[in-house]
Amino acid sequence: MISKLLIANRGEIALRIIRAARELGIRTVAVYSEADRPSLHVRFADEAVCIGPPQGKLSYLNIPSIIAAAEVTNADAIHPGYGFLSENETFAEICKDSNLTFVGPPPSAILQMGNKSVAKETMRAAGVPVVPGSDGIVATIEQARVVAEEVGYPIMLKAVAGGGGKGMRYVEQASELDRAYATARGEAEASFGNGDVYIEKFIEEPRHVEIQVFADMHGNVIHLNERECSIQRRHQKLIEEAPSPIMTPELRKAMGEAAVRGVQSVNYVGAGTIEFLVDKHRKFYFMEMNTRIQVEHPVTELSVGVDLIREQLLVASGEKLSIKQQEPTLHSIECRINAEDPFHDFRPSPGKIESLNFPGGPGVRVDSHIYQGYVIPQFYDSMVAKLITYAPTRDMAIARMRRALDEFVIEGIHTTIPFHRKMMDNKDFIAGMFDTKYLDTHDWKA
């Protein structure tokens, strides 16, 4: 078993990992930037080490500083959380070379699934349905024109090393291609240091449905059903739920089996997510794999009654999977509470929290690192809390979310709570009738 765990992350996920480790008797080491000195993950860890200035690239992305912190505290494992270095195969390899257990998949799996064009070919070879598109990268605009005509408009240009919508462009017709190609490549180069892009057919009325997978070092692979993630803004998820409103037993079986085949094909270990697009005819296509724990993992935990972070730590320690593949028994919904002003184009709203009240009661969970008097830094992601409700039915989970949002008070900054409150009364959301473009084509304020 891991004896001392360094968490190479911040905020609510760092706190979440500390809690799971403590229940297993594992001592923890927090790392923090100068801006995060007052953060709760620093306070609640057994030890804490400052690793640099506020900017992420100088602290949470600073591999030498993180490895040095592990060495001076005698940590024997590192959990990367999500974001930052969680899908960096070089970091995973350096952990291995430094005799540190990396709580995640082997570097080879991260490398293979991190490049989206390679991942697509890997999934196709494993018999997983993929979106029609280019065979690998499109290196020139001339090549892009040919492929786009073959695939048929509309298309999507996507960065091979992308994420969070960076390096992604929708192209409706041929006259838009040249500009979109140059923009996508430039954005990808600036964001990821890799300007390569590939082309996919645009799926009309798509749902974003992902499958949670888990594998151990002994060849055991399971899936824990799906999460619905279609309520998005600029490719950033805002509301997630499990199970999906469109799911049928037949579709869950097909998607789950496809996800397991894909994971087995890359000798995966640990928690991961296979993301699919599902069209209006319930045909599904592989989109990408996230080789880490997801922000929205609580909805899976609550729908099937497991602790995914605990399982990550056990599997990384060499244990066999202690959880079984099972159908969802409860419905769970997660609202991401961001420090943003939803009435002014979701403008970031860092600042001091003057007053705070977390909701409670039956079927309510809050994952957060904030407290009254805490100052939200401007240097990182704007998410300040995840509000999750769970109940025997979807209607009950929505009703609980309405009640919990009414109880959730954060004063001193703007948050997305009003947006979520509106969505819980939205007739289309209640009916489960939405796709990934819903917020672009409908007025949530109405």
GITANOR-V419178 format. One record per run of one state. SS is the DSSP state (helix for helix, strand for strand, loop for the rest). FROM is the first residue (numbers start at 1). TO is the last residue. If there is no record, write none. Layout:
# GITANOR-V419178
SS_FROM_TO + SS_FROM_TO
This chain:
# GITANOR-V419178
loop_1_3 + strand_4_7 + loop_8_10 + helix_11_23 + loop_24_26 + strand_27_33 + helix_34_36 + loop_37_39 + helix_40_44 + loop_45_46 + strand_47_52 + loop_53_55 + helix_56_58 + loop_59_62 + helix_63_72 + loop_73_76 + strand_77_79 + loop_80_88 + helix_89_97 + loop_98_100 + strand_101_102 + loop_103_106 + helix_107_114 + loop_115_115 + helix_116_125 + loop_126_129 + strand_130_130 + loop_131_132 + strand_133_133 + loop_134_140 + helix_141_151 + loop_152_154 + strand_155_159 + loop_160_168 + strand_169_171 + loop_172_173 + helix_174_192 + loop_193_196 + strand_197_201 + loop_202_206 + strand_207_215 + loop_216_220 + strand_221_233 + loop_234_235 + strand_236_242 + loop_243_248 + helix_249_264 + loop_265_269 + strand_270_278 + loop_279_283 + strand_284_290 + loop_291_296 + helix_297_304 + loop_305_307 + helix_308_316 + loop_317_330 + strand_331_338 + loop_339_339 + strand_340_341 + helix_342_344 + loop_345_346 + strand_347_348 + loop_349_350 + strand_351_352 + loop_353_354 + strand_355_357 + loop_358_363 + strand_364_368 + loop_369_374 + strand_375_376 + loop_377_382 + strand_383_391 + loop_392_393 + helix_394_407 + loop_408_408 + strand_409_411 + loop_412_416 + helix_417_424 + loop_425_426 + helix_427_431 + loop_432_437 + helix_438_441 + loop_442_446
